[in-house]
Amino acid sequence: MKIALLLLMWIATSCAYSVHQNYFSEFDLGKNPPAGKTITGEAEQFSILLNFSHYELVEKARANLEAQCPEGRITGINTRLLSAFGFFSWTDKIQMVGLCLPPKA
């Protein structure tokens, strides 16, 4: 009985991580690339067993990224979709990293 209880506790508290997809966009720097800054946008959602409600993770992460570069343009975006799995639950997370370039003169 104690072993079964310990096994159940181990399963309930254990988790696994997975990187599902990793996308890269093109770099549009032109002939004389200006100095830019690296920006990051993230969004995540926690879900419980059989809860497949609609979510806009990509849109939230993209909006977060664009808010950091309001006047410039974003290029070289790296997007990763990750999941952390727990006991009958998981957390989906989107991470976007891009290069914010100043607006063209």
Secondary structure by P-SEA (a helix, b strand, c coil): caaaaaaaaaaaacccccccbbbbbbbcccccccbbbbbbbbccccccccccccccaaaaaaaaaaaacccccccbbbbbbbbbbccccbbbbbbbbbbbbcccc
